């Protein structure tokens, strides 16, 4: 008998995938970097475009566009080590992004892989993300995925070991790098820290207005809280730092806007 005021519900099968992912990802040797990036110029460009055309350019598309170009300059940040101890690198940069959409009146995040982002224009990435937001059911899990959630946990978790065993297959299914967001559902700054199965993941936090120094003058600036998570088994600290520096430059310069 349940106590008064107590509710007991079964764990949704969909949560099993998240639990399995976290358990496997938590065993990787990741390093988190908490970065604050001045995105005032980028946000201003987006607002000006909306005033001129009535269209709001996707900030996620802008982030993916800059990320792909930073990785192009530092390709080792998306390499993987396979089961034979070989480093596997990829020419194309496939970015797995969490896209905010509304299903049954509820705001949720759905995964989507932007393929070959390094060979795409900012406009084409924007249009693909907007199309995915309008059609959240497109590219949903196949029927066998629900059946797989009913398997024992030790069996289910083998899927999330694909990056360490068969990087090429992981790329075809889930991309080469990930961009996830904790800021899309709230206001203000703040970082999110999460384990990952990717060699490189960006966790997008909030955007907060803070005083900044421009031309020796203090003025309000908009700062993005960004967590850069890198697998230290594959990428050393110095290359990771150079990648973060390049990504910061592109974002602060409003590259592509």
VENHU-V888690 format. One record per backbone hydrogen bond with DSSP energy under -1.0 kcal/mol. CO is the residue of the C=O (numbers start at 1). NH is the residue of the N-H. E is the energy in kcal/mol with one decimal. If there is no record, write none. Layout:
co:nh:e
CO:NH:E
CO:NH:E
This chain:
co:nh:e
3:6:-1.8
12:15:-1.1
13:16:-1.1
15:19:-2.5
16:20:-2.7
17:21:-2.3
18:22:-2.4
19:23:-2.1
20:24:-2.1
21:25:-3.0
22:26:-2.1
24:27:-1.5
25:28:-1.8
28:30:-1.6
29:232:-2.7
31:230:-2.3
33:228:-2.8
35:226:-3.0
37:224:-3.3
39:43:-2.7
40:44:-2.2
41:45:-2.3
42:46:-2.1
43:47:-2.3
44:48:-2.6
45:49:-2.2
46:50:-2.0
47:51:-2.1
48:52:-1.9
49:53:-2.8
50:54:-2.3
58:62:-1.7
59:63:-2.3
60:64:-2.7
61:65:-2.5
62:66:-2.2
63:67:-2.6
64:68:-2.5
65:69:-1.4
66:70:-2.1
67:71:-2.5
68:72:-1.8
69:73:-1.2
70:74:-1.1
74:77:-1.6
75:78:-1.7
76:79:-1.4
80:88:-4.0
82:85:-1.9
86:82:-2.5
88:80:-2.4
93:117:-2.6
94:176:-2.8
94:177:-1.9
95:114:-3.2
96:179:-3.1
97:112:-2.0
99:110:-2.4
101:108:-2.6
103:106:-1.7
106:103:-2.5
108:101:-2.5
110:99:-3.1
112:97:-3.3
114:95:-2.3
116:119:-1.9
117:120:-1.3
121:125:-1.9
122:126:-2.4
123:127:-2.5
124:128:-1.9
125:129:-2.3
126:130:-2.5
127:131:-2.2
128:132:-2.0
129:133:-2.0
130:134:-1.9
131:135:-1.6
135:138:-1.6
137:140:-1.6
142:145:-1.7
143:147:-1.1
144:148:-2.2
145:149:-1.2
147:150:-1.6
148:151:-1.6
152:155:-1.1
152:156:-2.4
153:157:-2.5
155:158:-1.3
156:159:-1.5
158:161:-1.3
159:162:-1.6
161:165:-1.4
162:166:-2.8
165:83:-1.4
166:170:-2.0
167:171:-2.4
168:172:-1.8
169:173:-1.7
170:174:-3.5
171:175:-1.6
177:96:-3.0
178:202:-2.6
179:98:-1.5
180:204:-3.3
183:186:-1.2
190:206:-1.5
199:231:-2.2
200:178:-1.7
201:229:-3.0
202:180:-2.8
203:227:-2.4
204:182:-2.8
204:183:-1.6
206:225:-2.6
208:223:-3.0
210:221:-3.0
212:219:-2.6
214:217:-1.5
217:214:-3.3
219:212:-2.8
221:210:-2.7
222:39:-2.2
223:208:-2.3
224:37:-2.3
225:205:-2.9
226:35:-3.2
227:203:-2.7
228:33:-2.5
229:201:-2.3
230:31:-2.5
231:234:-1.5
231:235:-2.4
236:240:-1.8
237:241:-2.4
238:242:-2.2
239:243:-2.1
240:244:-2.3
241:245:-2.2
242:246:-2.1
243:247:-2.6
244:248:-2.5
245:249:-2.1
246:250:-2.1
247:251:-2.4
248:252:-2.7
249:253:-1.8
250:255:-2.5
251:254:-1.2
254:257:-2.1
